[in-house]
Amino acid sequence: MGQKEYLKNQQREVLQNCGLINPENIREYIARDGYQAMGRVLTSCQPQDVIEQIKKSGLRGRGGGGFPTGRKWEYAARAVNEDKYIICNGDEGDPGAFMDRSVMEGDPHAVLEGMVIAGYAIGAHRGYIYVRAEYPVAVERMELAIKQARELGLVGKNIFSSGFDFDIEVRLGAGAFVCGEETAMLNSIAGKRGEPRPRPPFPAVAGLFHKPTVINNVETLANVGRIFLKGPEYFAGIGTEKSKGTKVFALAGKINNTGLIEVPMGVTLRSIIFDIGGGIQKGRKFKAVLIGGPSGGCIPEDHLDAPIDYDSLLKLGAMMGSGGLIVMDESDCMVDIAKFFLEFTQDESCGKCTPCRVGTKRMHEILQRITIGEGKEEDISLLKRLAEDIRKSSLCGLGQTAPNPVLSTLRFFEEEYLAHIRDKHCPAGVCSRLVRFEIIPEKCTACSICARICPVEAISGEPKKPPYFIHQGICIKCGACQAKCPFSAIAKI
Ligand SMILES: Cc1cc2nc3c(=O)[nH]c(=O)nc-3n(C[C@H](O)[C@H](O)[C@H](O)COP(=O)(O)O)c2cc1C
């Protein structure tokens, strides 16, 4: 697929500058109308007007939950305090997600512009960009952008001679998934352990250093300047009734065209996967798409025509999340996928609350035994019960959403769990304890390559006297024989 075809079904608003301008040169951003919206806001709008315009645009947070941005700003604006803060959430810890990183690397000034406008709206004079240290280019570009904006008086004291002061600093995260959660992030920025705390009080009332704070995702903030530049009506004209604007997705997995895409809200998953993504690699069959990362859900073929918006995805047991899309094909085992994500959340659980710390571990243990053929039928109901308890009683979104990949795979692929449990068989041939390698007698030429490559000497036979034989009791299912057989004479069953 050529670039023209790839871009045909996309609408680049947030990504409009990415790849086109030199992000290390502020003048290139300015040449594409950068900082014009901020200038207009600071010199001719009252803070309340700014909030009204954002509300009118219908912008909702792109960090996962989809909370209306205008309402969030309004709560913080109403809080009476001399010190308030804006935090840009650039933690992005989901496996397979790289949207925010790309915006910070490709258009850092759009993020700064959004932060200054947000600061003006709520009456804050300081902002922090929280970026994980594993994103060194993003960190470098954001720091350079702040320096260049400060030199031109676009960040700092008396911006545009409006009397408004706003300065920004970058704060590095150490790469803990939980630190993307807003209250854990507040602790991390304040130099404390990155653990969440109960809400209320919400950060808009008592956030960083207990002061009113707005925390917004990178992509949310990158939309702000454009909303003022093109008008809230323009933004509200894109998308669906309740989900306005565009969304950036990171396409990953078994898809032909991986990479970043931006589409209007409301397009279907089918269109993303097949029209833009170019379908499944190696002509294989589509099986499911995981949307929303470890907090999200797996959506099967039957639901590919669902529009992508916050509410439709929740109905399917998934969520928009920050925009990671991982496509799976027939060679993926859904139990193994659920186990992978549970392993991730269990690993990343901060351990503060018991349901998340212990519950995710127990769920992972159950999935582990199912994938090695030791599962029981009662495990299915046990998984569902545990999932419900963890969802209801965990302290933060990490635990509350951790069971989602398990619940959604149980909802749409329960028969695959049952095949592992009842038949001790992994239909996708992924769970190594549940697969067997066997030599196909008609194809074997007794070339002996398999016997020579086998690391545990599980294959025997006489040269030139086919077929060779695999001793199942010795075989460790590494698949080396199958990979090396020049005659495709070894089958995985
Ligand atoms: C475990 C966990 C990780 C999160 N990671 C991120 C993240 O990397 N980036 C992000 O913007 N929001 C993340 N969130 C959501 C934030 O808590 C918060 O809702 C968001 O930054 C608000 O910004 P928005 O209103 O612009 O979406 C995470 C939430 C949870 C529970």
The ligand as a MOL file (V3000), in Angstrom:
LIG
                    3D

  0  0  0     0  0            999 V3000
M  V30 BEGIN CTAB
M  V30 COUNTS 31 33 0 0 0
M  V30 BEGIN ATOM
M  V30 1 C -2.6980 2.3340 35.6330 0
M  V30 2 C -3.0250 3.5830 34.8860 0
M  V30 3 C -2.1280 4.0940 33.9620 0
M  V30 4 C -2.4280 5.2570 33.2770 0
M  V30 5 N -1.5270 5.7130 32.3660 0
M  V30 6 C -1.7930 6.8590 31.7030 0
M  V30 7 C -0.8650 7.3780 30.7690 0
M  V30 8 O 0.1740 6.7950 30.5100 0
M  V30 9 N -1.1740 8.5370 30.1360 0
M  V30 10 C -2.3360 9.2090 30.3900 0
M  V30 11 O -2.5560 10.2810 29.8320 0
M  V30 12 N -3.2330 8.7310 31.2570 0
M  V30 13 C -2.9910 7.5910 31.9220 0
M  V30 14 N -3.9010 7.1300 32.8340 0
M  V30 15 C -5.1070 7.9460 33.0850 0
M  V30 16 C -4.7860 9.0780 34.0680 0
M  V30 17 O -4.9980 8.6080 35.3890 0
M  V30 18 C -5.6720 10.3050 33.8370 0
M  V30 19 O -7.0030 9.8990 33.8370 0
M  V30 20 C -5.3640 11.0470 32.5560 0
M  V30 21 O -4.0170 11.4230 32.4770 0
M  V30 22 C -6.2210 12.2990 32.4990 0
M  V30 23 O -5.9900 13.0000 31.3160 0
M  V30 24 P -7.1320 13.1960 30.2350 0
M  V30 25 O -8.3490 13.7020 30.9600 0
M  V30 26 O -6.5750 14.1920 29.3000 0
M  V30 27 O -7.3780 11.8600 29.6250 0
M  V30 28 C -3.6390 5.9530 33.5180 0
M  V30 29 C -4.5460 5.4160 34.4380 0
M  V30 30 C -4.2550 4.2390 35.1010 0
M  V30 31 C -5.2520 3.7100 36.0660 0
M  V30 END ATOM
M  V30 BEGIN BOND
M  V30 1 1 1 2
M  V30 2 1 2 3
M  V30 3 2 2 30
M  V30 4 2 3 4
M  V30 5 1 4 5
M  V30 6 1 4 28
M  V30 7 2 5 6
M  V30 8 1 6 7
M  V30 9 1 6 13
M  V30 10 2 7 8
M  V30 11 1 7 9
M  V30 12 1 9 10
M  V30 13 2 10 11
M  V30 14 1 10 12
M  V30 15 2 12 13
M  V30 16 1 13 14
M  V30 17 1 14 15
M  V30 18 1 14 28
M  V30 19 1 15 16
M  V30 20 1 16 17
M  V30 21 1 16 18
M  V30 22 1 18 19
M  V30 23 1 18 20
M  V30 24 1 20 21
M  V30 25 1 20 22
M  V30 26 1 22 23
M  V30 27 1 23 24
M  V30 28 2 24 25
M  V30 29 1 24 26
M  V30 30 1 24 27
M  V30 31 2 28 29
M  V30 32 1 29 30
M  V30 33 1 30 31
M  V30 END BOND
M  V30 END CTAB
M  END
